[in-house]
């Protein structure tokens, strides 16, 4: 059972889930998803993101399918992201003690305007999709850590920030369980005042600001081998290129090919 399994629903929520699934089937939207992906857990992510309002959840799922088709998400590959694959502003750290994979973003290592935004979006989607296919032990969530070491207003990139916020919030609902902001400077409040305008209340509640006892707090959440050395752990981290290279067949394999291959391997 996952955290989002039907066993955790009350009678009213179970009825709403059935209504949502029927709506997806009757409108043909179900056909937009792979059979293996059309599960109660998937449907519940859309419903929970829209407070169990069937119509709003359906509209969100449809917008997601439209977005996948319009941007040709399943054609994304590492080859398409060559200009951004080696960014030092993003790396994988390891799983927390609850088994949730963690991505560390260091905005201070990013120079605004230095990365093609279409490639940033492609890399973000490719990374999330691959990470989701590699979740273990029925876990459905991941954690983001924003490390603000060396960050200043000179590093603010509205284009990249918009991609991170909109792509994640609109197309991967209920995947982010927590976003930890490590030692943001006092003037970050100016940026946060703008950013939070684009977040729903539930998403905003997932942000945790850590300014004191950072290493101690993170060491309570991670084992040494899964915590970066800078936070008192033993991990050197994994670059996005390294992470994807160990999972995808080669840099030309498309996301669609990767997903189909993984599903076949899981059935064997």
N, C-alpha and C positions, 0 to 999 in steps of 0.2 A: 504493500500500500504506500502511496506517496502522500505528501502533505495535502495534495489537492484531490485525493480520492473521494469517490462518492460516499464512502463510509463516514466522512466528516460532515455530511450535509444534513440539515434538518429536513422535515417533510416538504416544506414549502420550497426550499432550494432545490431539492431533488426534482420536484415537479417543474420548476423553471428550467432546469438542465434538460429535461426531456422535451420541453417546449422549444428550447433553443435548437436542439439537435434535429427536431422535426422541421423547424423553419429552415435550417441549413440544407436538409435533404430536399424539401419541397421546392426551394428556390434554385437548386442545383449548385449552390455554393460549396457543398460538401465535396463535389467532384473536383474542386480546385486544389484539394489537399490529397496527399498520398493516403491510401487506406490505413497504413500503419500509424500515420500521424493523427488521424481523426479519432481521437480518444476522449474519454470524459475529462481527463486532465487538461487536454488542450482546450476543450470547450469551456471549462471552468476558468481558465486564465482570461478568456475574453469576457466572461460573465463577471468575474470578480473585478476586473478593470473598470466595469461599467455598473457596479453595484447591483448586479443581477437584474438589470433592465434588458430584457430580451432584444428589443428593437435597437437599443444603443449598442449592445454587444454585437449584434448582427452587422450593423453599419460599420463598426470598427473592423470586424473580420473581413467584410467586403472591401473596405478601403485598403486593407493589408493585401488582399489578393490582387486588387487593381494595381497597387504599388509594385508588387512582385512582377506583374506582367509588363507594366510600363517601363520599369528600370531593368528588366531582363535579369533579375537577381540570379537565376540559376545558371547564367552564362558567366558569372564572375569567376575569376581564377587568380592565382598568385601572379601570373604573368601580367595581368591587367593592373596590378598594384605595385609594380617594381619601384616606382618613385617614392613610395611611402612605406614599403616593407621594413626598411631598416631604421625607421624613426626610433629615437631613444626615449621618446616621450611615453611609450607604452610597453609594458612587459607583463608576463605571467609570473605570479609569485608562488603559487601552490594552494592547496586546499586548507580551509580553516578546520577547526576541530569537529565541525559538523559536516565536513565533506564538501563544502561549497568552494568551487574554484574562485580564485581572486585575480583580478586584473589591476595592475598598478599604473596609474596615469600620472606623469610628472609634467605639468603644464609649463614649468620653468625651462624645460628643455625644448620647447616648441617656439619657432620663429613664425609669427603670423605671415600668411601669404606665401610661405615657402613650400607648401604641399598642394597639389591639385585637388580641389574639393571632391571631384567625382571619384578620384582614387581613394580619398579618405573614406567616403561613404562605402565604396566597394570593399575596402579592407575591413571596415567595421562590421559590415554585414557578413562577410566571409568568415571573420574571426568568431563572431557570435554564433553563426550557424554551425561551425565546426565544434566550438566549445559545447554547444547544446547537445550535439550528437555524442559527445564524450563524457556527459554527466554520469556519475556513478551512483550506485546504491539507491536508485529511485529518487535521487535529488533533482530538483527542478530549478534551483536558484544559483546565482553567482553573486559575488561581492566586488564592488569597485572601491579602490583606495586612491584618492587624489592626494598626492604628495606635493605640497606647495613650497618645497625647498627651492630657493632661487627664483621664485615666481614674482613677477611685478606686472603692473598694468601694461607694460610694453609687450607682454606675452598674450594678452587677450586677443582672441581670434573669433569674432562673432560667427564666421562661416563654419568653422570646425565645431564650436560650441552648439550651434543650431543643429548640426548633423547628429552629434552625440545625443542631444536631448530629444529631438523629434523622431529619429529612427528608432531609438530604444523605447521611448514611451509609446509611440503609435503602433509599432510593429512587433515588439517583443514584450507584451504586457506580463506582469507578474513573474518576470525572470530576475530582475534586480531585487535582492532582499535587503541590501544595505549599501549605502555609499558613505565611506568614511573620509572626511576631509581632514588631513593631517597638517596642523600648524599653519592655517591660512593667516596671512598678515592682517592687521587691523583694518586696512582699507579694502580688504576683500568684501566687506559688507556692502560696498558700493556695487560691486559686480553681482553679488548674491541678490540684492534688491531687484535687479533686472531679471536674473535667471529664474528666480522663483515665480515670476509672473507667467512663465511658460510651463509650469509644473502643476499637476493636479494636487489636491491636498494629500492624497495617499502617497504619492511619490515624494512630496516634500517631507513627509514624516519619516522617510527612510534615510534621510541625511543625518549623519552624526559628526559633530565638530569635535576634533581632538586637539587641544592646545597644550595640555599638561599631561605628564606621565605617559607619554605616547608609547614608549617601548614597553612599559609595564602593561598597558591596556592591550597592546597587540600581542604580547607574549601570553596573555590570558586566553587569546582567541586562536593562536597558532602554535603548532609544535615547532621546535627550532629548525628542522629541515624544511619547513614550509614558510619560514619567515625570512625576509631579506636581512642580510648582514647589517645594514644600516639601522635596522630596528632591533638589533640584538640577536638575530637568528643566524642560521648557517647557510641560507640559500643565496645564490648569486642571481637568481631570477632566470627567466627564459624569454628571449626576444620573440616578437610576433613571428618573424621569419622562421626561427627554430621551432616554434610551436606548430606552425602550419606544415613545415617541411616533414616533420615526423609523422604527420597524419594524412597528408594528401599524397597521391601517387607521384605527382610531379607538378611543376609550376604551370602546366597547361591543363591539368585536370579541372573541369568546371565544377562549380558547386553542385549542380544537378547530378553530374556523374559521380561525385563524391558521395552524395546522400544515397543514391541508388546502390552504390557499391557497399556502403556501410550496412544498409538494410539487408542486403543479400548475405553479408558476412554474419549478421546477427541471427539469421534464420538457420545457418548451417550448424 
